[in-house]
Amino acid sequence: MATIRTRSRGSEMLLRLTAYLTILVALILTLFPVYWIAVNSFKYDIDIFAVPPEWLPRNPTLKHYDEAFVQRPFLRYALNSLLVAVGTTIISVGFGTMAGYALARFSYPWQWRKQISFWILSTRMMPPIVSIIPLYLFFNSFDMLNTKSALIIAYTAFNLPFATWMMKSYFQDLPVELEEAAIVDGDTQWGAFLHVALPLARPGLAATAIFCLIISWNEFLLSLIITLTEQSQTLPIGIAGRVTQYKTYWGEISAAGFMACVPIVIFAFIVQKHLVRGLSLGAVKG
């Protein structure tokens, strides 16, 4: 019996050690690019290409941050990205939540629910590049080129299908009996949605918001075509602009790229407590 317990304990320790090593490797692979960008942003140009590489800057400098955010309009690019990403996220999550709830709860004649759901999902399958010319002509006809409003509309068109499907899956996992009980107590269908279903779907709201924010913050292709001026261009366009015909400004790219990671990380930390699913588990017992 003691031998069996020893073997069981040894297997458990080995399994735990393997899990820890796997997590460590995943963290290194995930965080090393961010760490390397951050380190390079504080190096002089000659130190960035040092062989062997310098894992820590010997003479830290803020030269690249000054060039990126003081001498060049990277701060304007960042503000444009922030406005576009936040606006897109609010609209996509708002409409996606209501559409997802309607698909999860309401009844439709024949098989319209499946057809509508598939149509919404099929728009997500379309590569964004095939819509470049129609979008350009559309915004040009309404004199909306080089505007942040055009970017918000374009980004929302591509984020809304995913937001709808994601929220639909969360609402389907919620027990409908909770909303029926609220209606029996005198609440309306809209009230049951606001007071019961929506609070329980906070994990879905957080995950959907993070997805929409990251996609909108990092989007490059649509912004490249729709915007042409510094007043409307986003941070990815500004960073790509430092790759010129004669020189690549790695220091400025590293500084701007590292600062571009900060807002997303902060937002993820703020909503991380809502990312754990299962708030409604056990709410209804048979």
ABEGO torsion letter per residue (X at the ends): XAAAAAAAAAAAAAAAAAAAAAAAAAAAAAAAAAAAAAAAAABBAAAAABOBBBABBABBBAAAAAAAAAABAAAAAAAAAAAAAAAAAAAAAAAAAAAAAAAAABBBBEAAAAAAAAAAAAAAABBAAAAAAAAAAAAAAAGABGBAAAAAAAAAAAAAAAAAAAAAAAAAABBAAAAAAAAAAGBBAAAAAAAAAAAAAAAAAAAAAAAAAAAAAABAAAAAAABABAAABBAAAAAAAABBAABBBAAAAAAAAAAAAAAAAAAAAAAAAAABBGAABGABBX
